[in-house]
Amino acid sequence: MEDEPKPAGNSMNDIRKTPMEMVHDFRKQIPVDVRGLALALGASVEQGWMDPSLTGSLKKAEEEFLITLNGDNSPKQQRIILAHLLGHCILHSHLIQETVTEPYDPGIMEQQENEANEFAMDLLLPIESIKELRAKGITTPGALAERLQVPLAAMNSRLAGIEV
């Protein structure tokens, strides 16, 4: 039986870690505990029902973030959306005035959207984890997506862009 990694982000030492150090720690888990990371970073995460054209929203009040995920989306899709919105929290907090909605909010430039997408892929689908799983015999895109708890389309996109 495979040893389960200890949850990252729950010790007093984490108070002194930068957000990117915390991301690095959480990426070691398979699958990544993206909700745990959000909480460790001080963001609140809730599920709500919103316009079907929206997948989630990010609200900033002072230096705190509230992330709302559209409850109509699958849990795997919500993981991708949450990781994307965390990318905005970490990479673009200085640009966020009040509320950002997904998909693409005209208030966030295309470059920032691409950066948040890349952040989400790097967080939930680390190349090291894909290589580790393949070495253990988990090789098909469907099996990899299931183990990493992401939609198959996200896994296919990641596999198309990397050499593993």
Order of alpha helices (4+ residues) and beta strands (2+ residues): alpha-alpha-beta-beta-beta-alpha-beta-alpha-alpha-alpha-alpha
